[in-house]
Amino acid sequence: MKGKTQIRKPDEYSFRKNINGYLLIAPAVIAILLLSVYPLLNGIWISFLNYDMTKAKLPDFGTFAGLRNYKVIFSNSKYLNAVSNSIVWTLTNIVVQLALAMGVALVLNEKLKGRSFFRTVALLPWAIPAAISALTFSALYDTKIGIFNTILIKMGILKEGYSFLGNVSTAMPAVIIANVWKSTPFLMIFILAALQGVSYDMYESAAIDGAGKVKRFLYITLPNIKEPMAVAVILNMISIFNNFNAIWLLTQGGPLDSTEIMYTYAYRQAFVDHKFGYAAATSVVIFIVIAILTVIYVKMISSDRNK
């Protein structure tokens, strides 16, 4: 009968009946277990061990340490500085990228001549590999040949080349600018897609009633795109928080840890200082943060589908 949900019988999922299907997905499942699940569980386990390679000859090496690694990281001023920098890095990127992405998306949503061309150009920064983007901005910030220094010197603002990436006060803003240029198109394309779903008839009716551009934006545009935009912001927040390349390739967390975030800190502890137990503990904290953001993202996606 129509309207009734068909209940699947348990034997429909039996191994014997679906052996060909299970064999087809077996390689993918094995790959996921070996490349994702096992490293994750192993990393969590290492976070509870005394696993400092610089102390490999000591008798307690590899022994169970309990929560010692976690107590150490949360009492370490450098780690707390990395947490603070991660918050500044993520929130500043989100706010600036959202403002720019919204502005560009609104312009590209208008009926402009050559609109398709401008949309393609706007996406180019996102398509450029992270390493190329970092090298480009490293050259732009160069004290001798960098275009930023050249312009500021010619304008009389600077008397000599200034190291934007080498000074504590400007390193973080400089890296944020580089990442904003690279990542804004990702958010922009989400907002632009949402704007495509807003009917022009609504804008025309509002214009006839005397509503200006600001009121049309506040009462028509935002209410209609707030849900997909919120999903895009959460997804972009996960991407920014995960962004290791942007900082490591430009400053490696320096100078004086001014751009050190949780990811670069964990990497340094593992592959520079060889404190794998300690690094694993910092990575588990990162995993928990990402897991929380992912759960929020999945719930928002699910709520949109159920409407």
C-alpha positions in Angstrom: 0.0 0.0 0.0 1.1 3.6 -0.7 2.3 5.6 2.2 3.7 2.6 4.1 7.4 2.3 4.7 8.8 -0.9 3.4 10.6 -2.8 6.2 13.7 -4.6 5.1 14.2 -8.1 6.4 17.4 -8.9 8.2 18.4 -11.6 5.7 18.6 -9.0 3.0 21.9 -7.9 4.5 23.2 -11.4 5.1 26.8 -12.1 4.0 25.9 -15.1 1.9 23.2 -13.3 -0.1 25.3 -10.2 -0.7 28.8 -11.7 -0.8 29.6 -10.0 -4.2 28.7 -6.6 -2.8 30.8 -7.1 0.3 33.8 -8.2 -1.7 33.5 -5.1 -3.9 33.6 -2.7 -0.9 36.2 -4.8 1.1 39.3 -3.0 -0.4 37.8 0.4 0.4 36.9 -0.7 4.0 40.4 -2.2 4.5 42.1 1.0 3.2 40.0 3.2 5.5 40.8 0.9 8.5 44.5 0.9 7.8 45.0 4.5 6.7 42.4 6.3 9.0 41.0 4.3 11.9 44.2 2.5 12.9 46.4 5.7 12.9 43.7 7.5 14.9 43.4 4.8 17.5 47.2 4.4 17.7 47.7 8.1 18.1 45.2 8.2 21.0 47.0 5.3 22.6 50.5 7.0 22.2 49.1 10.1 23.9 48.9 8.0 27.1 52.5 6.8 26.9 55.9 8.1 27.8 57.1 8.3 24.2 59.8 10.9 24.0 62.4 9.7 21.5 65.1 11.9 23.1 64.7 9.7 26.2 64.5 6.4 24.4 67.2 4.8 26.7 65.4 5.6 29.9 63.6 2.7 31.7 60.2 4.4 31.6 60.3 4.9 27.8 57.1 3.5 26.2 55.4 2.9 29.6 51.9 4.0 30.4 51.8 7.7 31.5 48.1 8.1 32.1 47.0 11.7 31.8 50.5 13.1 32.3 50.9 14.4 28.7 47.6 16.2 28.9 48.5 17.8 32.2 51.8 19.0 30.8 50.3 20.6 27.6 47.6 22.5 29.5 50.2 23.8 32.0 52.6 24.8 29.2 52.6 28.5 28.3 53.7 27.9 24.8 50.8 25.5 24.1 48.3 28.0 25.7 49.8 30.6 23.4 49.2 28.3 20.4 45.6 27.8 21.5 45.1 31.6 21.8 46.7 32.1 18.3 44.5 29.3 16.9 41.4 31.2 18.1 42.6 34.5 16.7 43.6 32.8 13.5 40.3 31.0 13.0 37.9 33.8 14.0 39.7 36.6 12.2 39.8 34.5 9.0 36.1 33.7 9.3 35.0 37.3 9.8 37.2 38.8 7.1 36.5 36.0 4.6 32.7 36.1 5.3 32.6 39.9 4.7 34.7 39.7 1.5 32.9 36.6 0.2 29.5 38.2 0.8 30.5 41.4 -1.0 32.0 39.6 -4.0 29.1 37.1 -4.2 26.6 40.0 -4.2 28.4 41.7 -7.1 28.8 38.5 -9.1 25.1 37.7 -8.6 24.1 40.9 -10.5 23.4 40.9 -14.2 26.9 42.1 -15.3 28.5 41.9 -18.7 31.1 39.2 -18.6 29.8 37.8 -15.4 30.9 34.2 -16.1 34.5 35.5 -16.8 34.6 37.4 -13.5 33.2 34.4 -11.6 36.0 32.2 -13.0 38.7 34.8 -12.1 37.3 35.0 -8.6 37.8 31.3 -8.1 41.4 31.2 -9.3 43.1 31.9 -5.9 41.3 28.9 -4.4 42.5 26.7 -7.3 46.2 27.6 -6.8 48.2 25.0 -4.8 48.9 26.1 -1.2 52.7 25.9 -1.7 52.5 28.2 -4.7 50.4 30.6 -2.9 52.8 30.7 0.1 55.8 31.2 -2.1 54.1 34.0 -3.9 53.2 35.9 -0.8 56.7 35.2 0.6 58.0 37.1 -2.4 55.4 39.8 -2.1 56.5 40.4 1.5 60.2 40.3 0.8 62.1 43.3 2.3 64.1 43.9 -0.9 62.0 42.9 -3.9 58.6 42.6 -2.4 55.9 44.7 -4.1 54.3 45.7 -0.7 57.6 47.3 0.5 58.2 48.8 -2.9 54.9 50.6 -2.9 55.1 51.7 0.7 58.6 53.1 0.2 57.5 55.0 -2.9 54.5 56.4 -1.1 56.9 57.6 1.7 55.3 55.5 4.4 58.4 53.4 4.8 62.0 54.6 4.5 63.4 51.1 4.1 62.2 47.5 3.6 60.2 46.1 6.4 60.0 42.4 7.3 56.3 41.7 7.6 56.8 38.0 8.3 59.8 38.6 10.6 58.2 40.9 13.1 56.0 39.8 15.9 53.4 42.6 15.5 52.8 42.0 11.7 53.5 38.3 11.2 50.0 37.1 12.1 48.2 39.8 10.1 50.5 39.1 7.1 49.7 35.3 7.2 46.0 36.0 7.6 46.0 38.3 4.5 47.6 35.5 2.5 45.1 32.9 3.7 42.2 35.3 3.1 43.2 35.7 -0.5 43.6 32.0 -0.9 40.5 30.8 0.9 37.8 33.4 0.4 36.6 32.0 -3.0 35.7 28.8 -1.2 33.2 30.6 0.9 32.2 32.9 -1.9 31.0 30.1 -4.1 28.7 28.8 -1.4 27.1 32.2 -0.8 26.8 32.7 -4.6 25.1 29.4 -5.0 22.6 30.3 -2.2 21.9 33.7 -3.8 21.0 31.9 -7.0 18.0 30.5 -5.2 16.6 33.9 -4.2 13.9 35.0 -6.7 14.4 38.3 -8.5 10.7 38.9 -8.2 11.1 39.4 -4.4 13.7 42.1 -5.0 11.5 43.8 -7.6 8.4 43.7 -5.4 10.5 45.2 -2.5 11.9 47.9 -4.8 8.4 48.9 -5.9 7.4 49.2 -2.3 10.2 51.6 -1.8 12.8 49.3 0.0 16.4 50.4 -0.6 19.3 48.1 -1.2 20.2 47.9 2.5 16.6 46.9 3.5 16.4 44.4 0.6 19.7 42.8 1.8 18.6 42.7 5.4 15.0 41.5 4.9 15.2 39.4 1.7 18.8 38.3 1.0 20.0 37.4 4.6 16.8 35.5 5.6 16.9 33.4 2.5 20.6 32.5 2.6 21.3 32.4 6.3 21.0 28.6 6.6 23.2 27.5 3.7 25.6 30.4 4.7 25.8 29.0 8.3 26.6 25.6 6.9 29.3 27.1 4.7 30.8 29.0 7.6 31.1 25.9 9.8 32.7 24.0 6.9 35.1 26.8 6.3 35.9 27.1 10.0 37.0 23.4 10.0 39.1 24.1 6.9 40.8 27.2 8.5 41.4 25.4 11.8 43.0 22.6 9.8 45.1 24.9 7.7 48.7 23.9 8.5 50.3 24.9 5.2 49.5 28.6 5.2 51.4 29.2 8.4 54.1 26.6 8.2 55.2 27.5 4.7 55.4 31.3 5.5 56.6 31.6 9.1 56.9 28.0 10.6 55.1 29.4 13.6 57.5 32.3 14.2 58.8 34.8 15.0 58.9 34.1 18.7 55.8 31.8 18.4 53.6 34.7 17.3 52.0 32.7 14.6 52.2 29.3 16.3 48.8 27.5 16.2 47.8 24.1 17.6 48.6 22.3 14.4 52.1 23.7 13.9 52.8 23.2 17.6 51.8 19.5 17.4 53.9 19.1 14.3 57.0 20.7 15.9 56.7 18.5 19.0 56.5 15.4 16.9 58.9 15.9 14.0 61.3 18.5 15.4 61.5 17.7 19.1 60.5 14.0 18.7 58.2 14.1 21.7 55.6 11.8 20.1 53.6 11.1 23.3 53.3 14.8 24.0 52.5 15.6 20.3 49.9 12.9 20.2 48.1 14.5 23.2 48.0 17.8 21.4 46.7 16.1 18.3 43.9 14.4 20.3 42.8 17.8 21.6 42.8 19.1 17.9 40.8 16.0 17.0 38.2 16.7 19.7 37.7 20.3 18.4 37.4 19.2 14.8 34.9 16.4 15.9 32.7 19.0 17.7 32.7 21.3 14.6 32.0 18.3 12.4 29.0 17.2 14.5 27.6 20.7 14.3 28.1 20.7 10.5 26.4 17.3 10.1 23.4 18.3 12.3 23.0 21.5 10.2 23.1 19.5 7.0 20.6 17.0 8.3 18.2 19.7 9.5 18.3 21.3 6.0 17.5 18.0 4.3 14.6 17.3 6.6 12.9 20.6 5.8 
